[in-house]
């Protein structure tokens, strides 16, 4: 499990830069840099949408990853100690990226 920091403040799962989803999927089957990746778990927060008080953000999270060219990917799981997801103002998952990606 990686320590995840999420900079996608308008994601419904983002609470104080941590994720409350439980696990995420990073896409990017053909990525050779971070711009070719995305957080496929992104869901845009709707204004006035209800957020359950039972949902709580975690510092560590399980990350499935399709970016097979990343040095942290092993059998479609991320093994980085720390992961940064970026995407200021994203409208969909393509507006996000895994800034931790490093080509193997």
N, C-alpha and C positions, 0 to 999 in steps of 0.2 A: 504494500500500500504506500502511496506517495502522499507527501504533504502538498496539497493543492491550493494555490492562490488564484482566484478568479477575478480578472479585471473587467468582466462583462457585466457591468452593474445593472443592466436592464434585463438580465436573464431572471426568469421566475424562480430559479433554484439558488440564486446568489443571495447570501445573507452575510453582510459585512466582509465581503471578499472570500468567503468560504462557501462550499457547495452543500446543499441539504438534500441532494438527490440520492446519495448513497453510493452510486457508481456512475461513471460516464463512459462514453465511447468517443474516441478521437478518430476521425476519418482522415484519409489521405493515402490511399493504396499506392499511388504513383508519386507521392511527395518526395522531393529531394531537398526541400528547405521548409521552414516553418510556414511560409505563405501557402504552401500546398496542403496544409492540414486544416482541420476545423473540429470544433466540438459539436458532434452530431446530436448531443443531448440538449443543446441549447433550445430554450423555449422563451420567446419574448414575453416579458411581464406586461400584462394588460393593466392599464390604469384603473384603480378601484377594485382590482381582482382580490378575492379572498385568499389569504395565506393561512394555512393551518398553524395554530400555535404549537402543535405537536411536532411539526417539522423543525429540526434543528440542524444547523450547519456543523460539519465535522472538519477538523484540520487534515485528517488523512482520509483517503478515498481509494477505492479500487478503480483502475483505469484500463479498459479494454482499448486496444490500439491497432488500427489497420495500417499505420505508417511503417511498413516493414523495413524501410531503408534507414530508420532511426536507430541510433546506437543503443537506446534504452528499451527497444522493443525485443521481447523474447516470447515466442509463441503467442503473439497477439496480445500480450500484456505489457504494460509499461512498468519498468523497474527503476525509474529515476527516483531519487530520494525526494526531490522537490520539482513540482510542475507548475508552470505559469500559463494560464489561459488568458489570451488578450482578445479584445474586440469592442472597443469603445463605440457605443451607439449601434451595435449590430442589429439588423432587422431579421436576419435568418442565420443559420449555422455557417453559411459561407462567409459571413462577416467576422467570424471568430478564427483563432489559430492557436496552436500549441507553440508557445514561444520557447519551450524547452527543447524542441526538436533539434537533434544534431545528426547529420548524415554519418552513417556507419562507414 
